[in-house]
Amino acid sequence: MKRFLLITMMAVFCKTVFSQESGENVLRLSLREAQEHALQNNRTMWNANLSVSEAQRRTWEVISAGLPQINASVDYSNMLGFEMNLLGMGIPMVPTSNFQATVTQLLFSASYWVGIRMSRIGEQMTETARLQAELDIRHQIQSAYQMILIVEKNRRLLEQNLGHIQTLAQSTENMVRVGVAEQTDADRLNIQVSTMLLAIQNVDRNIEMAYNLLRFHLGVDSRAEIVLTETLEQLFAVKDTDRALNMTLDLNTNHNMQLIEGQVELANKQISLQRAASLPTVAIFYNYTYRITEPAFSMTPDHVIGFQASIPIFASGQRHARTQQARIGLEIAQNNRDLVANQLLMQENQLRFNLRTAVETFELQRTTVELSQRVFENVSRRYEQGMASVLDVTIANTELLQAQTNYINAMMQVFSAQSELERLLGITN
């Protein structure tokens, strides 16, 4: 039996190792798949869903307060041999025990119905907050996904330049050995090689940080291996900046605006709640008593039915003051709504301006990097032919690196500006 268990454990271990090496635990994700994965596993989204469930149960708590309520109690009393003197006669007080059940039903309460409406508004606001959290997570995943692809493209560009510089450095070393070039020229190119190797190392660290950010948003383990199945060129090819630029902000569908509208509704219902406090509350009740142990005598009936009415009469202006406070709260909420609406419209204009500027800058930088690449290649050929100095090569390489950096930054700005505008407009893809 021990040998069998040992063989089984070894087989399971080998199968696990093989599965990991075969890539079964690797997450291969497109942008859309990454977004859907995050919506299922991101803890922020979990909390948003839990908040919706909590709000739904809070609404039922308010509703159930107006439905029939049943309570029961059991009591036992022992007078310890006490006798009651009644007209000269001693009546012993025997132990008593009763079971009592009470049923109550609310008949009328204006505060109850206002409370239900306020709870419904709160539930709607929680659902709106959940939708906003979903939108935020989608754009967070999109930004992290794009960041990885952009940084990886930057690394490829650096590797390409490094290959050119290494070739020139090796060629210069050969020329130094035959006495055609000076050692200073070779040293300068070797410095360029070392600088670019360091830059690539820094980019590798940035790539790992970008993957860690994506893992965090996805809600996966920090050691999980992720493979992105879409390329930067594929994502950039489907970028439709005109769609976002031509779309108009609808304040009625904006989540932030919907939340502030909910606050206005709650403030308005608060006035109704204070007014309702001046109205009576009426409830009906039924009480049943079963005597487990009969007393010597009892004046309490077994069945009792009745109703209760609570009627506010005079509170020395307290309810009026509360109503006035609620009115002021409504006015504040309305002012906040107008303020948020103006801020959203200003933000829309600014984000449109940012996106247009980013697109124009990207087109300029794309042309600049193509020209810088041609200049570097031309200077490199002239250097190999002895018609340019190593200083010319260094300058051309520096200009190319700067152009490529500006190009990468411009691409990031396009992605960022479009994401911010789409997030404001509520575009999810």
Residue pairs with C-beta under 8 A, 6 or more apart in sequence:
19 25
25 224
25 225
26 225
26 226
26 227
27 37
27 218
27 220
27 224
27 225
27 226
27 227
28 227
28 229
29 37
29 226
29 227
29 228
29 229
30 228
30 229
30 230
31 141
31 142
31 145
31 230
31 235
32 429
33 229
34 141
34 145
34 214
34 218
34 228
35 137
35 138
35 141
35 142
37 218
37 219
37 220
38 45
38 137
38 138
38 140
38 141
38 217
38 218
38 219
39 45
39 134
39 137
39 138
40 219
41 218
41 219
41 220
42 137
42 217
42 218
42 219
43 219
44 133
44 136
44 137
45 133
45 134
45 137
48 129
48 130
48 133
48 134
49 130
51 126
51 129
51 130
52 123
52 126
52 127
52 130
54 126
55 119
55 122
55 123
55 126
55 127
56 123
58 119
58 122
58 123
59 116
59 119
59 120
59 122
59 123
62 112
62 115
62 116
62 119
63 116
63 119
65 106
65 112
65 115
66 106
66 109
66 112
66 116
67 105
67 106
68 103
68 104
68 105
69 103
69 104
69 105
70 101
70 102
70 103
71 101
71 102
72 99
72 100
72 101
72 102
73 99
73 100
74 97
74 98
74 99
74 100
74 292
75 97
75 98
75 100
76 95
76 96
76 97
76 293
77 95
77 96
77 97
78 95
79 93
79 94
79 95
81 92
82 92
82 93
83 90
83 91
83 92
83 93
84 90
84 91
84 93
85 91
91 296
91 297
92 296
93 295
93 296
94 293
94 294
94 295
94 296
95 293
96 291
96 293
96 294
96 295
97 291
97 292
97 293
98 289
98 290
98 291
98 292
99 289
99 290
99 292
100 287
100 288
100 289
100 290
101 287
101 288
102 285
102 286
102 287
102 288
103 285
103 286
103 287
104 283
104 284
104 285
104 286
105 283
105 284
105 285
106 112
106 281
106 282
106 283
107 282
107 283
107 284
107 307
108 280
108 281
108 282
109 276
109 279
109 281
109 282
110 275
110 276
110 279
111 273
111 276
111 277
111 279
111 281
113 276
114 269
114 272
114 273
114 276
115 273
117 269
118 266
118 269
118 270
118 273
121 262
121 265
121 266
121 269
122 262
122 266
124 262
125 258
125 259
125 262
125 263
128 255
128 258
128 259
128 262
129 255
129 259
131 255
132 255
132 256
132 259
135 255
135 423
135 426
135 428
136 423
137 217
138 428
138 429
139 419
139 422
139 423
140 217
141 214
141 217
141 218
142 419
143 415
143 416
143 419
144 210
144 213
144 214
144 217
145 214
145 228
145 230
145 235
146 232
146 235
146 412
146 415
147 210
147 213
147 412
148 207
148 210
148 211
148 214
148 228
149 228
149 230
149 231
149 232
149 235
150 232
150 408
150 411
150 412
150 415
151 203
151 206
151 207
151 210
152 207
152 232
153 232
153 408
154 203
154 404
154 405
154 408
155 200
155 203
155 204
155 207
157 404
157 408
158 196
158 199
158 200
158 203
158 401
158 404
159 200
161 196
161 376
161 397
161 400
161 401
161 404
162 193
162 196
162 197
162 200
164 376
164 377
164 380
164 397
165 189
165 192
165 193
165 196
165 397
166 193
168 189
168 380
168 383
168 384
168 393
169 186
169 189
169 190
169 192
169 193
171 384
172 181
172 185
172 186
172 189
172 390
173 186
175 181
176 182
176 183
176 185
176 186
184 390
185 389
185 390
188 390
188 391
188 394
189 390
189 393
189 394
192 394
192 397
196 401
199 401
211 226
212 222
214 226
215 221
215 222
215 224
215 226
216 222
218 224
218 226
220 226
232 411
236 411
239 414
239 415
239 418
241 355
241 359
241 414
241 418
243 427
244 355
244 418
244 421
244 422
244 425
244 427
245 352
245 355
245 356
245 421
247 425
247 427
249 344
249 345
249 348
249 424
249 425
250 426
251 257
251 341
251 344
251 345
252 258
253 426
254 344
254 424
254 426
255 426
256 340
256 344
257 337
257 340
257 341
257 344
260 333
260 336
260 337
260 340
261 337
263 333
263 336
263 337
264 330
264 333
264 334
264 337
266 333
267 326
267 329
267 330
267 332
267 333
267 334
268 330
270 326
270 329
270 330
271 323
271 326
271 327
271 330
273 326
274 319
274 322
274 323
274 325
274 326
275 323
277 312
277 319
277 322
278 312
278 319
279 312
280 309
280 310
280 311
280 312
281 309
281 310
282 307
282 308
282 309
282 310
283 307
283 308
284 305
284 306
284 307
284 308
285 305
285 306
285 307
285 308
286 303
286 304
286 305
287 303
287 304
287 305
288 302
288 303
288 304
289 300
289 301
289 302
289 303
289 304
290 302
291 298
312 319
344 424
347 424
348 421
348 424
348 425
351 417
351 420
351 421
351 424
352 421
354 413
354 417
354 420
354 421
355 414
355 417
355 418
355 421
357 417
358 410
358 413
358 414
358 416
358 417
358 418
359 414
361 410
361 413
362 407
362 410
362 411
362 413
362 414
364 410
365 403
365 406
365 407
365 409
365 410
366 407
366 410
368 403
368 406
368 407
369 400
369 403
369 404
369 406
369 407
371 403
372 396
372 399
372 400
372 402
372 403
372 404
373 400
373 403
375 396
375 399
375 400
376 393
376 396
376 397
376 399
376 400
379 388
379 392
379 393
379 396
380 393
380 396
382 388
382 392
383 389
383 390
383 392
383 393
422 428
